Amino acid sequence: MGRALAREFIAGGHTVFGCGTNGEAIFDLRLEYGAPNDFALVDVAQDVKVSIWATSVLAGHPAPDLLINNAAVINSPGPLWTQGDAAFTRLVDVNLRGVANVIRHFVPAMVQRGSGVIVNLSSGWGRSVSPDVAPYCMSKWGIEGLTKALAAELPAGMAAVPLNPGVIDTDMLRTVWSGGAAEYPKAEVWAKRAAPYLLSLSARDNGRSLSVPGAED
């Protein structure tokens, strides 16, 4: 999803700075899109690495107009009492701490400027629940609360939005819903609808739980 969005934004003339943990994908993006765009190998769950990355980005560029937190992992399907501590902790580290880490190191520059939109990707499972995905539901409900609280803290002129992207045929969805994932749009198709919607968000949307128009719930 992040890669598909990056391509749509760049095609529209926007500059994109992104990160990920898939070294091959990051290398391909760096080859495909040169300066001023840049992509870095960063695990958002590691605060020190996010700090180094943010410092590097902000040293030569203004604060972002649109900050998107979309990194997430999902648990192996099963009842909550079967979920191991290591996998549960990793999910919390990426889905919640990772979002806080990125906010911690990019948002101060946005606040200083007094403008910008922060979008934290939630989920239909951040506003409802299903069996066998309790850790993921917990993390996305957490994103809803974290983002709404952040919205109350931001100065006028800024916005924080928890956004349900809808159901997209991704590798992550296939791990829990292999039989039905193919019925939904691929990330590249979804991004053509999502990118302009994300760019339309503004201070008037601060604190609102929103969904990409036309998203499957």
Buried (B, 14 or more C-beta within 10 A) or exposed (E): BBBBBBBBBBEEEBBBBBBBBEEEBBEEBBEEBEEEBBBBBBBBBBBEBBEBBBEEBBEEEEBBEBBBBBBBBBBEBBEBEEBEEEEBEBBBBBBBBBBBBBBBBBBEBBBEBEBBBBBBBBBBBBBEBEEBBBBBBBBBBBBBEBBBEBBEEBEEBBBBBBBBBBBBBBEBBEBBBEEEBEEBBEBBEBBBBBBEBBBEBEBEBBBBBBBBEEBBE
